[in-house]
Amino acid sequence: MPRHVACVMDGNGRWAAQRSLPRTSGHRAAETTAIDVIEAARAAGVEWLSMYAFSTENWGRPSAEVDYLMRLVRRVVRKHAPLLHARGIRCRFLGVTDPRIPPALARDFADLMTLTGDNRGLTLTVAFDHGGRRDIVEAARSLIRDGVPADGVTEQTFAAHLPFPDTPDVDLVIRTSGEQRISNFMLWQVAYAEWVFPPVLWPDFRAPHFLECLHAYRQRERRFGGVPPHPNGELRS
C-alpha cells in the first residue's frame, strides 16, 4: 500500500466540453469525485493524500473562471469541513500565498487547518496556488536567510526548508484524463514516485478507479535507481 498518494485532478474542462457545457460545470462536477477519492483513500489505509486543485499557472485562466473557482472552493471547504473533521482527517493547504486569493477563502483555509490540526487519521493536503518550482526557490531563500553554509546544504537540510517538511515523499501519482505531464506539481516530493495515467476524466473518476490505481502500484517493483538482487544473491540483469 502506498503511504502517500497524490492526484492531479485533470479533465474538468474536457468533461464539460464533451457535454457542450461551460467549463465551470466540469469544475462543479469535480467536487463529487474529490470526496469519493478522499473516502476511498481513507478506507484503503492510505496515510497521506495530496490533491492538486489550483496551480500558480492557473492564475492565467480567464478571470471569470478563476473567480468561479474561488467561490466554488470556498463553498466546498465550508460544506465538507464537518465531515472531514468527523472522519479524523487532518487538512492542510499547500501554497495559498498569492494576495489575489479572496481573504474570506484564506480564512476558511486557516479555520479548517485549525479545526482538524489535531486529527490523526489521513492527512489531506490540498495544493492551492501551488507551484513546485516556487517551493524549491523559497526553500533555497530560506536556507540563505538562515545562514546555512554551502557544505551544510544536503537533501535533508533542503527538504527541511520546504513547506510541511514532515510530509513523506510521494509514492504514487495519479493523473486522470490520460495526460502525461508533471505540471509543476510537488517537484521535490515526486522525484521517485510511480505514476499512473488513467484515461478517465476527473469528474468521472470514482473509488473503483482509485483502487485500480492502487492495484497497479502494488504490481510495480520500485528500484529507486538501483538494481534489486536476484533471490540467489546475484544482481538481476
C-alpha positions in Angstrom: 0.0 0.0 0.0 1.5 3.4 -0.9 1.9 5.6 2.1 1.4 8.9 0.1 -0.8 9.2 -2.9 -1.1 12.4 -4.9 -3.7 13.2 -7.5 -3.5 15.6 -10.4 -7.2 16.3 -11.0 -7.2 16.7 -14.7 -10.0 16.8 -17.3 -12.7 19.0 -15.9 -12.8 21.3 -18.9 -12.8 18.4 -21.4 -15.6 16.7 -19.5 -17.7 19.9 -19.8 -16.8 20.4 -23.5 -17.9 16.8 -24.3 -21.4 17.7 -22.9 -21.5 21.2 -24.5 -21.4 22.7 -21.1 -19.4 25.6 -19.8 -16.0 24.8 -18.1 -17.5 25.8 -14.8 -19.8 22.8 -14.9 -16.8 20.5 -15.1 -15.3 22.1 -12.0 -18.6 21.7 -10.2 -18.8 18.1 -11.1 -15.3 17.5 -9.8 -16.5 18.0 -6.2 -18.2 14.6 -6.0 -15.1 12.9 -7.3 -12.8 14.6 -4.8 -15.0 13.5 -1.8 -15.2 10.0 -3.3 -11.5 9.7 -3.6 -10.8 11.0 -0.1 -13.2 8.4 1.3 -11.6 5.7 -0.8 -8.1 6.6 0.3 -9.1 6.7 4.0 -10.9 3.3 3.7 -7.9 1.8 1.9 -5.5 2.8 4.6 -3.6 5.5 2.7 -1.9 7.8 5.3 -1.3 10.9 3.1 -3.3 12.2 0.2 -2.4 15.3 -1.8 -4.7 16.8 -4.4 -3.7 19.4 -7.0 -6.6 21.9 -7.0 -5.1 25.2 -8.4 -1.6 25.9 -9.7 0.4 29.1 -9.8 -0.1 29.0 -13.6 -3.9 28.7 -13.3 -4.0 32.5 -12.5 -3.6 32.9 -16.3 -7.0 31.4 -17.0 -9.9 33.8 -17.8 -10.9 35.9 -14.8 -14.5 34.6 -14.8 -13.3 31.0 -14.5 -10.8 31.9 -11.7 -13.5 33.9 -9.8 -15.8 30.9 -10.1 -13.1 28.5 -8.8 -12.5 30.7 -5.8 -16.3 30.7 -5.0 -16.6 27.0 -5.6 -13.6 26.1 -3.4 -14.9 28.2 -0.6 -18.3 26.5 -0.8 -16.7 23.1 -0.9 -14.5 23.8 2.1 -17.3 25.1 4.2 -19.7 22.4 3.2 -17.4 19.4 3.9 -15.4 20.7 6.9 -17.6 19.0 9.4 -17.4 15.6 7.6 -13.6 15.8 7.2 -13.2 16.6 10.9 -15.6 13.8 11.9 -13.6 11.3 9.8 -10.4 12.3 11.7 -8.8 13.8 8.6 -6.1 16.4 9.1 -6.3 19.1 6.4 -3.5 21.2 5.0 -3.2 23.7 2.2 0.0 23.8 0.2 0.6 27.2 -1.4 -2.0 29.9 -0.5 0.3 32.8 -0.7 -1.0 35.0 -3.6 -2.7 38.2 -2.5 -5.3 37.6 -5.2 -6.8 34.8 -3.1 -10.0 36.3 -1.5 -9.4 37.0 2.2 -12.6 35.1 3.1 -11.3 32.0 1.4 -7.9 32.3 3.0 -9.6 32.5 6.4 -11.6 29.3 5.6 -8.4 27.5 4.8 -6.9 28.6 8.1 -10.0 27.7 10.0 -10.1 24.2 8.5 -6.4 23.6 9.3 -7.0 24.7 12.9 -10.2 22.6 13.2 -8.5 19.4 12.0 -4.9 20.1 13.2 -5.0 17.5 16.0 -6.6 14.7 13.9 -4.5 11.6 13.5 -6.2 9.9 10.5 -5.5 10.6 6.9 -3.6 13.8 6.2 -5.2 15.6 3.2 -3.1 18.2 1.5 -4.8 20.4 -1.0 -2.3 22.1 -3.3 -3.9 25.5 -4.0 -1.9 28.3 -5.5 0.9 25.8 -5.6 4.0 25.6 -7.8 6.7 23.1 -7.3 9.4 25.4 -8.7 8.3 28.2 -6.4 8.5 25.9 -3.4 12.1 25.0 -4.3 13.1 28.6 -4.8 11.6 29.6 -1.4 13.4 26.7 0.3 16.7 28.0 -1.2 15.9 31.5 0.0 15.1 30.1 3.5 18.5 28.3 3.6 20.3 31.6 2.7 18.3 33.6 5.3 19.2 31.0 8.0 22.9 31.3 7.0 23.4 27.7 6.2 26.9 27.3 4.6 27.2 25.6 1.2 28.7 22.4 2.6 25.8 22.3 5.1 23.2 22.0 2.3 22.2 18.4 1.9 19.0 16.8 0.7 17.9 16.6 4.3 18.5 20.2 5.2 17.0 21.4 1.9 13.8 19.3 2.5 13.5 20.7 6.0 13.0 24.2 4.5 10.2 23.1 2.2 6.6 23.7 3.2 5.3 21.0 5.6 8.7 19.2 5.8 7.1 16.3 7.7 5.3 15.3 4.5 6.8 12.0 3.2 7.9 11.6 -0.4 5.0 10.7 -2.8 4.8 7.0 -3.6 2.1 7.2 -6.3 0.9 10.0 -8.5 -2.5 9.5 -10.3 -3.1 11.9 -13.2 -6.5 11.5 -14.7 -7.6 12.2 -18.3 -4.6 10.3 -19.8 -2.4 13.3 -20.0 1.2 12.6 -19.0 2.8 15.8 -17.6 4.1 16.7 -14.1 2.7 20.3 -14.4 4.9 21.8 -11.7 3.4 19.6 -9.0 5.4 18.8 -5.8 8.6 18.5 -7.9 10.8 17.6 -4.9 8.4 15.1 -3.4 7.6 13.2 -6.6 11.3 12.5 -7.5 10.8 8.7 -7.3 7.1 8.4 -7.4 5.3 5.8 -9.5 2.9 7.3 -12.0 -0.5 6.0 -13.3 -2.4 7.8 -16.1 -6.0 6.5 -16.2 -7.8 7.8 -19.3 -10.9 8.7 -17.2 -11.6 12.4 -16.9 -11.6 13.6 -13.3 -15.4 14.2 -12.9 -16.0 10.5 -14.0 -13.2 9.1 -11.7 -14.6 7.1 -8.8 -13.4 4.9 -5.9 -13.1 1.8 -8.1 -10.8 3.6 -10.4 -8.7 4.8 -7.4 -8.5 1.2 -6.2 -7.4 0.1 -9.6 -4.5 2.6 -9.4 -3.5 1.3 -6.0 -3.5 -2.2 -7.5 -1.3 -1.1 -10.4 1.1 0.4 -7.9 1.4 -2.8 -6.0 2.4 -4.6 -9.2 5.4 -2.3 -9.6 8.9 -3.1 -8.4 10.4 0.1 -7.0 14.1 0.3 -7.6 15.0 3.9 -6.7 17.7 3.9 -9.3 19.3 0.7 -8.0 19.2 -2.9 -9.2 17.3 -5.4 -6.9 19.2 -8.6 -6.0 18.2 -11.9 -7.5 16.8 -14.4 -5.0 20.1 -16.4 -5.1 22.1 -13.3 -4.3 23.1 -12.3 -7.8 22.2 -9.0 -9.3 19.3 -9.2 -11.8 20.1 -8.2 -15.4 
